[in-house]
């Protein structure tokens, strides 16, 4: 993909992170087609796609989000489905291969500038518990649940 003009940070964010039609099977082709690489043009280790449209994601920075842990980041009030594409070991540029995973019921955390999302920070999964005294357990994407029993 050859960019015809210098992208704004918002346009780059939309290209790299918003795709309502993304599926786990399309990680390799979409990352290549959308020219998503590290700054050094190597394979990006992980990339997250929000399965939504530009307006719903833009709304996070326009009243549909709340400050995240007293930082400059904003957490979505709405829940989204996302596809996380994670690089396979040993993959190299032009042959980047990814495994995709679908996650549902996720809040996303972004950095907003000028009421526009410009950086994807993380996702936060909320697990529903069948123990009424516990309710919802907020899980950050790097957390390991310790109180879920099988």
TIDREN-835741 format. One record per residue: residue in one letter; x, z, y of N, C-alpha, C, O in turn. Coordinates in pm, 1 decimal, decimal comma. Each point is the difference from the previous one (the first is absolute). Last residue first. Layout:
<res=a; nx=X; nz=Z; ny=Y; cax=X; caz=Z; cay=Y; cx=X; cz=Z; cy=Y; ox=X; oz=Z; oy=Y>
...
***
This chain:
<res=x; nx=-1316,3; nz=3746,6; ny=-2411,7; cax=-62,4; caz=-101,8; cay=-84,2; cx=-58,1; cz=63,1; cy=-123,8; ox=-57,1; oz=-69,7; oy=-83,9>
<res=x; nx=183,7; nz=229,0; ny=625,8; cax=12,8; caz=25,2; cay=-143,2; cx=-74,5; cz=-104,8; cy=-78,0; ox=-107,3; oz=-44,0; oy=41,3>
<res=x; nx=343,2; nz=161,7; ny=470,8; cax=-94,4; caz=-87,0; cay=-68,7; cx=24,9; cz=15,7; cy=-149,7; ox=112,1; oz=-17,7; oy=-47,6>
<res=x; nx=141,6; nz=217,3; ny=423,5; cax=-114,7; caz=76,3; cay=-45,6; cx=-107,0; cz=-87,4; cy=-64,9; ox=-116,3; oz=39,8; oy=-7,0>
<res=x; nx=535,5; nz=-190,9; ny=205,3; cax=41,0; caz=109,7; cay=-87,6; cx=-119,7; cz=76,7; cy=-54,9; ox=15,4; oz=80,7; oy=-91,7>
<res=x; nx=146,0; nz=-602,9; ny=308,4; cax=-103,6; caz=102,6; cay=-13,6; cx=42,8; cz=107,5; cy=-98,5; ox=51,4; oz=-29,9; oy=-107,7>
<res=x; nx=268,6; nz=-258,0; ny=431,2; cax=-35,0; caz=6,3; cay=-141,8; cx=-106,6; cz=107,5; cy=-14,0; ox=22,5; oz=114,6; oy=38,8>
<res=x; nx=158,6; nz=-451,2; ny=399,2; cax=-29,2; caz=128,1; cay=-63,1; cx=-27,6; cz=-14,1; cy=-148,8; ox=-35,9; oz=-107,3; oy=-48,4>
<res=x; nx=116,3; nz=-235,4; ny=396,2; cax=120,6; caz=43,0; cay=-71,0; cx=-23,0; cz=129,8; cy=-76,7; ox=89,7; oz=48,9; oy=-68,6>
<res=x; nx=-423,9; nz=-261,9; ny=347,9; cax=37,3; caz=-97,9; cay=-101,5; cx=124,4; cz=39,5; cy=-79,0; ox=27,8; oz=-58,5; oy=-104,6>
<res=x; nx=-359,3; nz=428,3; ny=291,6; cax=78,5; caz=-99,7; cay=68,1; cx=59,7; cz=-89,1; cy=-107,4; ox=17,1; oz=44,1; oy=-113,7>
<res=x; nx=-472,2; nz=261,0; ny=105,5; cax=123,1; caz=-40,3; cay=-68,5; cx=71,8; cz=-103,0; cy=84,0; ox=-57,0; oz=-103,4; oy=34,9>
<res=x; nx=-358,0; nz=510,0; ny=-19,2; cax=66,1; caz=-108,8; cay=70,7; cx=133,3; cz=-28,9; cy=-66,8; ox=81,9; oz=89,8; oy=-19,1>
<res=x; nx=-549,8; nz=113,8; ny=-169,5; cax=142,4; caz=30,6; cay=1,4; cx=68,4; cz=-117,2; cy=66,9; ox=0,3; oz=-110,2; oy=-54,8>
<res=x; nx=-531,6; nz=331,8; ny=42,5; cax=91,0; caz=-114,1; cay=6,3; cx=143,9; cz=48,9; cy=6,7; ox=30,8; oz=98,7; oy=66,7>
<res=x; nx=-365,8; nz=235,3; ny=-277,2; cax=-42,2; caz=-109,6; cay=86,4; cx=98,6; cz=-114,4; cy=-5,5; ox=36,0; oz=-47,1; oy=-107,9>
<res=x; nx=-71,1; nz=529,5; ny=-87,2; cax=119,4; caz=-66,6; cay=52,8; cx=-39,6; cz=-111,3; cy=96,1; ox=60,9; oz=-13,4; oy=106,1>
<res=x; nx=-386,5; nz=265,7; ny=-339,5; cax=69,3; caz=91,9; cay=89,6; cx=124,9; cz=-63,8; cy=60,1; ox=48,5; oz=43,9; oy=104,3>
<res=x; nx=-327,5; nz=-269,5; ny=-431,4; cax=-62,5; caz=7,0; cay=132,1; cx=73,1; cz=93,3; cy=95,6; ox=-11,2; oz=-17,0; oy=121,4>
<res=x; nx=183,1; nz=-289,5; ny=-530,1; cax=-8,3; caz=143,8; cay=22,6; cx=-49,3; cz=19,6; cy=143,4; ox=74,3; oz=-23,4; oy=95,3>
<res=x; nx=27,4; nz=-402,7; ny=-276,8; cax=-128,2; caz=46,4; cay=-50,9; cx=-10,6; cz=151,7; cy=5,0; ox=-95,4; oz=57,0; oy=-52,9>
<res=x; nx=368,3; nz=-415,1; ny=392,8; cax=14,3; caz=93,8; cay=-110,4; cx=-137,4; cz=37,9; cy=-52,9; ox=-96,3; oz=3,9; oy=76,5>
<res=x; nx=344,3; nz=-438,8; ny=204,3; cax=-117,2; caz=87,1; cay=-11,4; cx=21,0; cz=89,4; cy=-122,3; ox=41,5; oz=-46,7; oy=-106,1>
<res=x; nx=341,0; nz=-187,6; ny=427,8; cax=-56,4; caz=8,5; cay=-133,8; cx=-119,9; cz=93,0; cy=3,4; ox=7,7; oz=110,2; oy=54,5>
<res=x; nx=281,1; nz=-430,0; ny=312,3; cax=-78,8; caz=121,4; cay=-17,3; cx=-62,8; cz=-3,4; cy=-138,5; ox=-73,8; oz=-92,8; oy=-32,8>
<res=x; nx=526,5; nz=-146,2; ny=296,5; cax=-108,4; caz=-11,0; cay=-98,2; cx=-70,9; cz=134,5; cy=-7,2; ox=64,8; oz=104,6; oy=-3,2>
<res=x; nx=255,6; nz=-378,8; ny=372,4; cax=-35,2; caz=133,1; cay=-49,4; cx=-122,6; cz=-15,4; cy=-88,2; ox=-106,7; oz=-40,8; oy=45,8>
<res=x; nx=547,3; nz=-280,0; ny=173,7; cax=-139,6; caz=14,5; cay=-39,9; cx=-20,1; cz=140,5; cy=-54,6; ox=92,7; oz=62,4; oy=-51,7>
<res=x; nx=273,1; nz=-292,3; ny=437,1; cax=-25,1; caz=50,2; cay=-135,0; cx=-147,8; cz=-6,5; cy=-31,5; ox=-82,0; oz=-32,3; oy=86,0>
<res=x; nx=317,5; nz=-193,9; ny=299,4; cax=77,9; caz=120,1; cay=-29,3; cx=-16,6; cz=41,7; cy=-146,0; ox=98,8; oz=13,1; oy=-72,2>
<res=x; nx=-126,4; nz=-482,0; ny=395,3; cax=-67,0; caz=68,2; cay=-110,3; cx=87,9; cz=117,3; cy=-41,7; ox=116,2; oz=-19,3; oy=-35,7>
<res=x; nx=-161,6; nz=-243,2; ny=528,3; cax=88,0; caz=43,7; cay=-108,8; cx=-82,3; cz=73,4; cy=-105,0; ox=-77,8; oz=89,9; oy=31,7>
<res=x; nx=-116,3; nz=-281,1; ny=366,2; cax=125,0; caz=-76,1; cay=-0,2; cx=94,6; cz=40,2; cy=-113,3; ox=100,2; oz=-67,5; oy=-23,5>
<res=x; nx=-653,1; nz=78,1; ny=251,8; cax=91,0; caz=48,2; cay=-105,1; cx=125,2; cz=-87,5; cy=-5,0; ox=-9,1; oz=-122,8; oy=0,3>
<res=x; nx=-281,5; nz=213,6; ny=456,2; cax=16,1; caz=-94,0; cay=-111,1; cx=89,9; cz=61,5; cy=-106,6; ox=98,6; oz=65,3; oy=34,0>
<res=x; nx=-201,7; nz=110,9; ny=418,5; cax=-125,1; caz=-4,4; cay=-77,1; cx=2,1; cz=-104,1; cy=-111,6; ox=-105,0; oz=-47,4; oy=-43,6>
<res=x; nx=500,2; nz=156,2; ny=303,1; cax=-95,7; caz=-76,7; cay=78,1; cx=-129,8; cz=-23,7; cy=-73,7; ox=-58,3; oz=-107,9; oy=10,4>
<res=x; nx=363,3; nz=275,5; ny=-343,1; cax=57,6; caz=-23,4; cay=133,0; cx=-98,2; cz=-87,0; cy=75,9; ox=-40,4; oz=-105,5; oy=-48,9>
<res=x; nx=72,9; nz=431,5; ny=-441,5; cax=-72,0; caz=-83,8; cay=96,4; cx=82,2; cz=-12,8; cy=127,9; ox=63,3; oz=95,6; oy=44,8>
<res=x; nx=13,2; nz=19,7; ny=-601,0; cax=45,6; caz=28,1; cay=136,0; cx=-71,0; cz=-98,2; cy=91,0; ox=0,9; oz=-120,6; oy=-24,7>
<res=x; nx=-190,3; nz=322,1; ny=-462,9; cax=69,6; caz=-106,8; cay=70,7; cx=54,8; cz=53,8; cy=132,3; ox=-38,0; oz=107,1; oy=47,1>
<res=x; nx=-208,0; nz=27,2; ny=-560,7; cax=62,6; caz=55,2; cay=119,3; cx=84,2; cz=-110,7; cy=62,7; ox=85,0; oz=-60,1; oy=-65,6>
<res=x; nx=-541,6; nz=94,4; ny=-289,1; cax=130,3; caz=-55,4; cay=33,3; cx=48,8; cz=61,5; cy=130,4; ox=-78,7; oz=32,5; oy=88,9>
<res=x; nx=-269,4; nz=101,1; ny=-528,2; cax=19,8; caz=-1,7; cay=144,8; cx=137,7; cz=-59,3; cy=24,7; ox=93,9; oz=25,1; oy=-75,5>
<res=x; nx=-420,7; nz=-104,8; ny=-369,9; cax=127,4; caz=38,0; cay=60,3; cx=-12,5; cz=0,9; cy=152,7; ox=-58,6; oz=-91,1; oy=58,6>
<res=x; nx=-214,5; nz=-50,2; ny=-485,3; cax=-33,7; caz=125,2; cay=67,9; cx=121,2; cz=60,8; cy=70,8; ox=28,0; oz=119,1; oy=-13,3>
<res=x; nx=119,1; nz=-446,1; ny=-365,6; cax=-125,5; caz=2,0; cay=75,3; cx=-17,1; cz=134,7; cy=68,8; ox=68,1; oz=97,2; oy=-32,9>
<res=x; nx=341,0; nz=-447,0; ny=-192,1; cax=-42,1; caz=137,4; cay=26,8; cx=-126,8; cz=-7,5; cy=85,4; ox=-8,0; oz=-80,4; oy=92,8>
<res=x; nx=348,2; nz=-256,9; ny=-429,5; cax=-115,0; caz=15,4; cay=88,0; cx=-32,7; cz=148,2; cy=13,5; ox=-3,7; oz=72,9; oy=-99,1>
<res=x; nx=479,0; nz=-357,5; ny=-18,8; cax=-95,6; caz=103,1; cay=-41,6; cx=-108,3; cz=11,9; cy=105,4; ox=27,4; oz=3,7; oy=119,9>
<res=x; nx=410,3; nz=-362,9; ny=-302,3; cax=-101,7; caz=44,5; cay=94,2; cx=-88,6; cz=106,8; cy=-59,7; ox=-28,6; oz=-1,2; oy=-119,7>
<res=x; nx=556,3; nz=-218,9; ny=71,5; cax=-112,9; caz=53,7; cay=-75,4; cx=-98,7; cz=52,8; cy=103,6; ox=37,9; oz=73,5; oy=91,2>
<res=x; nx=362,3; nz=-472,1; ny=-28,8; cax=-65,6; caz=126,5; cay=30,3; cx=-104,5; cz=36,2; cy=-105,0; ox=-60,7; oz=-86,4; oy=-63,3>
<res=x; nx=529,4; nz=-243,7; ny=206,6; cax=-112,0; caz=18,4; cay=-91,9; cx=-54,4; cz=140,9; cy=15,2; ox=74,9; oz=97,6; oy=4,3>
<res=x; nx=264,4; nz=-498,4; ny=249,2; cax=-51,5; caz=136,9; cay=3,9; cx=-122,8; cz=8,1; cy=-90,9; ox=-93,0; oz=-79,8; oy=12,0>
<res=x; nx=426,6; nz=-281,2; ny=104,3; cax=-54,8; caz=24,2; cay=-132,8; cx=-51,2; cz=143,8; cy=-8,1; ox=8,7; oz=64,8; oy=-104,2>
<res=x; nx=169,6; nz=-226,2; ny=501,6; cax=-53,6; caz=-127,4; cay=-47,1; cx=-51,2; cz=10,8; cy=-142,8; ox=-68,0; oz=-90,1; oy=-49,0>
<res=x; nx=380,4; nz=486,2; ny=165,0; cax=-70,3; caz=-86,3; cay=94,4; cx=-24,4; cz=-138,2; cy=-58,7; ox=80,4; oz=-53,5; oy=-76,4>
<res=x; nx=-30,1; nz=429,7; ny=-288,1; cax=78,8; caz=-40,8; cay=116,3; cx=-78,9; cz=-96,7; cy=86,8; ox=-97,8; oz=-60,1; oy=-44,5>
<res=x; nx=42,7; nz=473,0; ny=-378,4; cax=-49,7; caz=-118,9; cay=68,8; cx=83,2; cz=-28,2; cy=124,4; ox=43,1; oz=91,9; oy=69,6>
<res=x; nx=5,0; nz=292,7; ny=-382,3; cax=82,5; caz=-118,4; cay=-17,2; cx=-49,1; cz=-124,1; cy=71,2; ox=67,6; oz=-102,8; oy=-4,4>
<res=x; nx=-423,2; nz=482,7; ny=-106,4; cax=145,3; caz=16,8; cay=-0,2; cx=68,9; cz=-134,5; cy=-16,6; ox=-44,2; oz=-84,1; oy=-78,2>
<res=x; nx=-437,1; nz=84,9; ny=305,0; cax=56,4; caz=23,0; cay=-133,3; cx=151,1; cz=17,7; cy=13,0; ox=61,2; oz=-55,5; oy=91,2>
<res=x; nx=-423,5; nz=162,7; ny=310,0; cax=101,6; caz=-90,3; cay=-52,4; cx=44,1; cz=41,0; cy=-139,5; ox=25,2; oz=117,5; oy=-26,5>
<res=x; nx=-516,5; nz=-29,5; ny=251,4; cax=128,5; caz=67,7; cay=-14,9; cx=97,8; cz=-93,2; cy=-72,1; ox=-33,7; oz=-58,5; oy=-103,0>
<res=x; nx=-469,8; nz=75,4; ny=386,6; cax=88,7; caz=-87,3; cay=-76,6; cx=138,9; cz=64,7; cy=-0,7; ox=60,3; oz=21,0; oy=105,4>
<res=x; nx=-597,2; nz=140,1; ny=-18,6; cax=141,2; caz=30,6; cay=24,4; cx=82,1; cz=-87,2; cy=-93,3; ox=-14,0; oz=6,6; oy=-122,2>
<res=x; nx=-506,4; nz=-14,1; ny=343,8; cax=85,4; caz=-44,6; cay=-109,0; cx=142,8; cz=31,6; cy=41,7; ox=46,7; oz=-43,4; oy=105,3>
<res=x; nx=-559,5; nz=263,1; ny=41,8; cax=130,0; caz=-59,0; cay=32,4; cx=64,7; cz=-52,0; cy=-127,4; ox=-31,4; oz=45,9; oy=-109,8>
<res=x; nx=-469,8; nz=139,1; ny=358,6; cax=70,2; caz=-33,4; cay=-123,6; cx=129,3; cz=-67,4; cy=43,0; ox=2,5; oz=-74,8; oy=97,8>
<res=x; nx=-266,8; nz=445,0; ny=213,6; cax=28,0; caz=-138,4; cay=-33,3; cx=44,0; cz=-10,7; cy=-145,4; ox=39,3; oz=98,7; oy=-62,1>
<res=x; nx=-317,8; nz=248,0; ny=448,8; cax=77,4; caz=-11,4; cay=-123,9; cx=13,4; cz=-149,0; cy=-33,9; ox=-93,3; oz=-77,9; oy=19,5>
<res=x; nx=25,9; nz=334,5; ny=484,2; cax=-59,0; caz=-79,1; cay=-108,4; cx=93,8; cz=1,8; cy=-120,3; ox=121,0; oz=17,9; oy=13,6>
<res=x; nx=26,7; nz=184,3; ny=372,3; cax=-115,5; caz=77,9; cay=-44,3; cx=-65,9; cz=-70,6; cy=-117,1; ox=-49,0; oz=64,6; oy=-92,7>
<res=x; nx=585,9; nz=-99,6; ny=228,3; cax=-132,3; caz=-62,5; cay=2,7; cx=-107,5; cz=99,6; cy=-41,7; ox=21,3; oz=82,9; oy=-88,5>
<res=x; nx=448,2; nz=42,7; ny=335,6; cax=-57,5; caz=-8,8; cay=-133,7; cx=-140,5; cz=-57,4; cy=10,6; ox=-78,6; oz=42,9; oy=84,5>
<res=x; nx=558,3; nz=-55,2; ny=231,6; cax=-145,3; caz=11,7; cay=-3,4; cx=-49,8; cz=-23,5; cy=-141,9; ox=38,7; oz=-97,1; oy=-65,1>
<res=x; nx=456,0; nz=260,5; ny=352,6; cax=-71,6; caz=-85,5; cay=-93,5; cx=-149,6; cz=30,4; cy=0,2; ox=-43,1; oz=107,1; oy=42,8>
<res=x; nx=414,4; nz=122,0; ny=189,9; cax=-41,6; caz=-119,9; cay=72,9; cx=-82,6; cz=-93,2; cy=-87,8; ox=-40,2; oz=-107,2; oy=45,0>
<res=x; nx=28,9; nz=635,3; ny=-152,4; cax=107,3; caz=-98,0; cay=20,8; cx=-54,2; cz=-116,1; cy=82,6; ox=-114,5; oz=2,8; oy=45,1>
<res=x; nx=-108,9; nz=408,9; ny=-251,3; cax=62,7; caz=17,9; cay=132,2; cx=118,2; cz=-93,4; cy=21,8; ox=99,2; oz=38,0; oy=62,2>
<res=x; nx=-384,4; nz=-80,3; ny=-455,8; cax=95,9; caz=111,9; cay=-3,0; cx=78,6; cz=14,5; cy=131,0; ox=121,7; oz=18,4; oy=-1,4>
<res=x; nx=-423,3; nz=-414,1; ny=31,1; cax=47,0; caz=42,4; cay=-131,2; cx=109,5; cz=105,4; cy=14,7; ox=109,3; oz=-29,7; oy=48,3>
<res=x; nx=-564,8; nz=-160,2; ny=257,7; cax=143,8; caz=28,1; cay=-4,7; cx=40,3; cz=55,3; cy=-136,7; ox=-73,2; oz=78,9; oy=-59,8>
<res=x; nx=-344,2; nz=-398,7; ny=57,9; cax=29,2; caz=129,0; cay=62,1; cx=150,0; cz=26,1; cy=-9,6; ox=66,4; oz=-53,1; oy=-89,1>
<res=x; nx=-458,4; nz=-391,1; ny=87,3; cax=111,3; caz=71,0; cay=-60,7; cx=18,6; cz=133,5; cy=69,8; ox=-59,0; oz=25,7; oy=104,9>
<res=x; nx=-241,5; nz=-382,9; ny=30,0; cax=-32,5; caz=22,5; cay=-140,8; cx=115,8; cz=63,6; cy=-76,7; ox=9,0; oz=-11,3; oy=-122,3>
<res=x; nx=3,0; nz=-119,4; ny=598,3; cax=-105,9; caz=97,5; cay=-19,5; cx=-37,1; cz=27,7; cy=-144,7; ox=-72,9; oz=95,6; oy=-26,6>
<res=x; nx=407,7; nz=-431,2; ny=146,4; cax=-102,1; caz=-7,5; cay=104,9; cx=-118,3; cz=90,1; cy=-31,7; ox=-114,8; oz=-44,4; oy=1,3>
<res=x; nx=495,5; nz=-55,1; ny=-290,0; cax=65,4; caz=33,9; cay=127,0; cx=-97,2; cz=1,9; cy=117,5; ox=40,7; oz=18,3; oy=114,7>
<res=x; nx=-190,1; nz=-135,8; ny=-547,2; cax=70,0; caz=127,7; cay=-23,3; cx=62,9; cz=48,0; cy=130,8; ox=4,5; oz=120,0; oy=27,0>
<res=x; nx=-211,4; nz=-553,3; ny=-60,0; cax=-85,4; caz=110,9; cay=42,9; cx=64,4; cz=137,0; cy=-23,4; ox=-36,2; oz=96,8; oy=66,9>
<res=x; nx=234,0; nz=-505,6; ny=-227,0; cax=24,7; caz=20,4; cay=143,2; cx=-79,3; cz=119,4; cy=51,9; ox=47,1; oz=72,6; oy=87,5>
<res=x; nx=-129,5; nz=-212,9; ny=-525,2; cax=131,1; caz=64,9; cay=7,5; cx=35,9; cz=29,0; cy=145,7; ox=54,2; oz=106,2; oy=30,6>
<res=x; nx=-451,6; nz=-339,9; ny=-116,0; cax=-12,4; caz=135,0; cay=-55,6; cx=132,9; cz=75,2; cy=8,4; ox=1,8; oz=120,5; oy=24,9>
<res=x; nx=-7,8; nz=-576,8; ny=114,1; cax=-76,3; caz=86,1; cay=89,8; cx=-8,6; cz=143,7; cy=-53,1; ox=20,3; oz=95,0; oy=75,7>
<res=x; nx=189,6; nz=-443,9; ny=-338,6; cax=80,0; caz=42,9; cay=115,2; cx=-75,0; cz=99,1; cy=88,8; ox=59,2; oz=96,7; oy=48,1>
<res=x; nx=-205,0; nz=-106,4; ny=-560,9; cax=19,5; caz=-102,6; cay=101,8; cx=73,0; cz=58,8; cy=120,4; ox=12,1; oz=121,7; oy=13,8>
<res=x; nx=47,4; nz=24,8; ny=-548,8; cax=-96,2; caz=11,5; cay=107,7; cx=19,2; cz=-117,0; cy=95,5; ox=80,2; oz=-90,0; oy=-24,9>
<res=x; nx=198,0; nz=343,6; ny=-356,0; cax=-102,9; caz=-97,3; cay=-35,3; cx=-116,3; cz=12,2; cy=98,9; ox=-101,4; oz=64,2; oy=-27,5>
<res=x; nx=647,9; nz=36,4; ny=62,2; cax=-130,0; caz=63,7; cay=19,6; cx=-105,4; cz=-107,1; cy=-25,6; ox=1,9; oz=-105,9; oy=62,7>
<res=x; nx=526,5; nz=152,4; ny=-243,2; cax=-102,2; caz=-84,1; cay=61,0; cx=-129,9; cz=79,4; cy=7,3; ox=-43,9; oz=58,5; oy=-99,1>
<res=x; nx=610,1; nz=48,8; ny=45,1; cax=-138,6; caz=38,3; cay=-20,9; cx=-92,3; cz=-93,6; cy=76,1; ox=21,3; oz=-28,5; oy=117,8>
<res=x; nx=512,8; nz=46,8; ny=-344,8; cax=-85,4; caz=-45,2; cay=109,3; cx=-144,0; cz=31,8; cy=-35,6; ox=-43,2; oz=-20,5; oy=-113,4>
<res=x; nx=608,3; nz=122,4; ny=-39,4; cax=-143,3; caz=18,7; cay=-19,2; cx=-73,8; cz=-53,9; cy=121,5; ox=50,0; oz=6,6; oy=112,3>
<res=x; nx=415,2; nz=-98,2; ny=-173,2; cax=-22,0; caz=86,8; cay=-116,0; cx=-148,4; cz=19,2; cy=-29,9; ox=-42,2; oz=-4,1; oy=-115,6>
<res=x; nx=262,9; nz=-440,1; ny=335,4; cax=-52,8; caz=126,4; cay=49,0; cx=-36,0; cz=85,0; cy=-121,7; ox=-63,0; oz=-50,2; oy=-93,1>
<res=x; nx=447,0; nz=-342,1; ny=106,9; cax=-134,0; caz=36,5; cay=-48,0; cx=-39,5; cz=135,2; cy=58,3; ox=79,5; oz=93,9; oy=0,3>
<res=x; nx=267,4; nz=-348,6; ny=298,7; cax=-7,0; caz=29,1; cay=-142,8; cx=-143,2; cz=34,4; cy=-38,6; ox=-87,7; oz=8,5; oy=86,0>
<res=x; nx=264,1; nz=-100,5; ny=367,7; cax=-57,9; caz=-111,5; cay=-75,3; cx=6,8; cz=17,7; cy=-151,5; ox=-17,2; oz=-96,4; oy=-74,7>
<res=x; nx=120,0; nz=414,8; ny=438,6; cax=117,2; caz=-75,3; cay=-46,1; cx=-41,0; cz=-118,3; cy=-88,0; ox=84,8; oz=-61,9; oy=-64,3>
<res=x; nx=-417,7; nz=357,5; ny=230,7; cax=68,9; caz=-56,0; cay=116,5; cx=122,1; cz=-82,2; cy=-39,5; ox=34,3; oz=-96,2; oy=68,8>
<res=x; nx=-406,5; nz=120,7; ny=-440,1; cax=68,1; caz=100,5; cay=80,7; cx=66,3; cz=-67,7; cy=119,4; ox=8,3; oz=-122,7; oy=6,3>
<res=x; nx=-434,0; nz=-129,0; ny=-195,8; cax=131,4; caz=41,1; cay=-50,1; cx=52,8; cz=114,3; cy=86,2; ox=-55,1; oz=29,7; oy=106,0>
<res=x; nx=-376,7; nz=-394,5; ny=-173,7; cax=16,0; caz=144,4; cay=17,9; cx=129,5; cz=42,8; cy=-67,9; ox=6,9; oz=12,5; oy=-122,3>
<res=x; nx=-290,0; nz=-453,4; ny=195,7; cax=137,6; caz=20,5; cay=44,4; cx=25,4; cz=147,1; cy=31,7; ox=41,2; oz=34,8; oy=110,6>
<res=x; nx=-438,1; nz=-270,7; ny=-298,3; cax=-8,5; caz=65,3; cay=131,2; cx=137,6; cz=38,6; cy=54,6; ox=10,7; oz=60,6; oy=106,6>
<res=x; nx=-51,0; nz=-269,9; ny=-534,7; cax=-74,2; caz=-85,9; cay=92,5; cx=-2,0; cz=57,9; cy=141,7; ox=9,5; oz=-73,1; oy=98,6>
<res=x; nx=180,5; nz=333,6; ny=-450,4; cax=82,2; caz=-119,0; cay=26,9; cx=-66,2; cz=-87,9; cy=106,1; ox=65,7; oz=-43,8; oy=94,4>
<res=x; nx=-305,3; nz=412,9; ny=-244,2; cax=118,8; caz=49,1; cay=71,0; cx=91,7; cz=-117,3; cy=35,7; ox=57,5; oz=-3,3; oy=108,8>
<res=x; nx=-438,1; nz=-91,9; ny=-370,6; cax=-35,6; caz=34,7; cay=138,4; cx=120,6; cz=49,5; cy=79,3; ox=15,1; oz=-34,0; oy=117,3>
<res=x; nx=34,0; nz=-71,7; ny=-585,8; cax=-29,7; caz=-119,1; cay=80,3; cx=-29,9; cz=34,6; cy=145,4; ox=45,4; oz=-70,7; oy=90,0>
<res=x; nx=41,3; nz=429,0; ny=-403,1; cax=115,0; caz=-90,9; cay=12,6; cx=-30,1; cz=-114,7; cy=96,4; ox=77,2; oz=-25,9; oy=92,3>
<res=x; nx=-438,1; nz=331,9; ny=-191,9; cax=111,4; caz=60,0; cay=75,7; cx=114,2; cz=-99,4; cy=22,0; ox=42,1; oz=-21,2; oy=113,7>
<res=x; nx=-497,0; nz=-16,4; ny=-347,9; cax=53,3; caz=-91,3; cay=102,0; cx=119,6; cz=55,4; cy=77,1; ox=41,6; oz=-60,3; oy=98,9>
<res=x; nx=-316,2; nz=288,1; ny=-445,8; cax=66,9; caz=-114,4; cay=-62,6; cx=69,7; cz=-90,0; cy=102,2; ox=85,3; oz=-80,5; oy=-37,4>
<res=x; nx=-355,6; nz=458,9; ny=160,7; cax=126,9; caz=45,2; cay=-57,4; cx=77,7; cz=-116,9; cy=-60,3; ox=122,9; oz=3,1; oy=-5,1>
<res=x; nx=-447,3; nz=-116,6; ny=410,7; cax=-18,8; caz=61,1; cay=-131,6; cx=137,1; cz=40,4; cy=-54,1; ox=102,7; oz=-44,6; oy=51,1>
<res=x; nx=-374,0; nz=-113,6; ny=454,5; cax=119,0; caz=31,2; cay=-80,2; cx=-40,7; cz=61,8; cy=-133,7; ox=-95,2; oz=77,7; oy=-7,7>
<res=x; nx=-176,8; nz=-226,6; ny=405,4; cax=-7,7; caz=-69,0; cay=-128,9; cx=118,5; cz=28,6; cy=-91,5; ox=15,7; oz=-65,2; oy=-103,2>
<res=x; nx=-68,8; nz=234,0; ny=560,1; cax=-122,9; caz=39,5; cay=-70,2; cx=-7,8; cz=-59,0; cy=-140,6; ox=-71,8; oz=52,8; oy=-85,0>
<res=x; nx=485,1; nz=80,5; ny=414,2; cax=-44,6; caz=-116,9; cay=-76,3; cx=-119,0; cz=40,9; cy=-85,4; ox=16,3; oz=64,7; oy=-103,5>
<res=x; nx=405,3; nz=138,5; ny=450,1; cax=-145,6; caz=-11,2; cay=-3,9; cx=-39,1; cz=-129,4; cy=-71,2; ox=35,8; oz=-109,3; oy=44,1>
<res=x; nx=433,9; nz=258,0; ny=48,8; cax=-73,6; caz=113,2; cay=-57,4; cx=-151,4; cz=-14,4; cy=-10,2; ox=-64,3; oz=89,4; oy=-55,1>
<res=x; nx=423,3; nz=-405,8; ny=239,5; cax=63,6; caz=71,6; cay=-110,3; cx=-90,4; cz=98,9; cy=-71,4; ox=27,0; oz=34,6; oy=-115,0>
<res=x; nx=-173,1; nz=-298,9; ny=498,7; cax=53,8; caz=-92,2; cay=-101,0; cx=50,2; cz=75,4; cy=-122,3; ox=-24,0; oz=-42,4; oy=-113,0>
<res=x; nx=-115,9; nz=296,5; ny=487,1; cax=-114,1; caz=-64,9; cay=-65,4; cx=48,8; cz=-92,3; cy=-111,9; ox=-55,1; oz=2,3; oy=-110,0>
<res=x; nx=386,9; nz=196,2; ny=378,3; cax=-69,3; caz=101,4; cay=-80,2; cx=-115,6; cz=-63,2; cy=-78,2; ox=-14,3; oz=23,7; oy=-119,9>
<res=x; nx=236,6; nz=-292,3; ny=433,2; cax=84,5; caz=23,1; cay=-117,2; cx=-65,6; cz=101,1; cy=-94,5; ox=0,8; oz=-18,4; oy=-121,8>
<res=x; nx=-208,9; nz=-57,0; ny=534,5; cax=-13,4; caz=-118,7; cay=-86,0; cx=82,3; cz=14,5; cy=-127,6; ox=-44,8; oz=-38,4; oy=-108,0>
<res=x; nx=91,8; nz=377,9; ny=433,0; cax=-133,6; caz=2,4; cay=-59,1; cx=-19,3; cz=-118,1; cy=-95,4; ox=-48,3; oz=18,1; oy=-111,8>
<res=x; nx=439,3; nz=2,8; ny=370,4; cax=5,8; caz=100,4; cay=-107,3; cx=-135,0; cz=11,1; cy=-70,6; ox=-4,9; oz=23,5; oy=-120,8>
<res=x; nx=108,8; nz=-492,4; ny=330,3; cax=-7,5; caz=134,1; cay=56,2; cx=9,3; cz=97,8; cy=-117,4; ox=-14,3; oz=-39,7; oy=-115,7>
<res=x; nx=240,4; nz=-452,6; ny=82,1; cax=-115,5; caz=85,1; cay=-27,6; cx=5,3; cz=127,3; cy=82,1; ox=107,5; oz=53,9; oy=26,4>
<res=x; nx=94,1; nz=-550,4; ny=78,9; cax=44,0; caz=137,6; cay=-22,5; cx=-123,4; cz=87,5; cy=-18,1; ox=-81,9; oz=13,7; oy=90,9>
<res=x; nx=35,5; nz=-523,2; ny=-233,2; cax=23,3; caz=75,7; cay=123,0; cx=49,2; cz=139,7; cy=-37,7; ox=-10,9; oz=42,5; oy=-115,0>
<res=x; nx=-63,6; nz=-360,3; ny=-222,0; cax=7,1; caz=-93,4; cay=111,4; cx=23,7; cz=69,6; cy=133,3; ox=44,7; oz=-63,2; oy=95,7>
<res=x; nx=94,5; nz=168,8; ny=-632,5; cax=-78,2; caz=52,0; cay=110,6; cx=19,2; cz=-90,8; cy=120,7; ox=113,0; oz=-30,7; oy=37,7>
<res=x; nx=-86,0; nz=-68,2; ny=-579,8; cax=75,8; caz=-8,6; cay=123,9; cx=-88,7; cz=47,7; cy=114,1; ox=-108,8; oz=-53,7; oy=20,7>
<res=x; nx=131,9; nz=112,0; ny=-580,7; cax=-84,9; caz=0,0; cay=118,0; cx=88,7; cz=0,0; cy=123,4; ox=80,7; oz=91,0; oy=18,8>
***
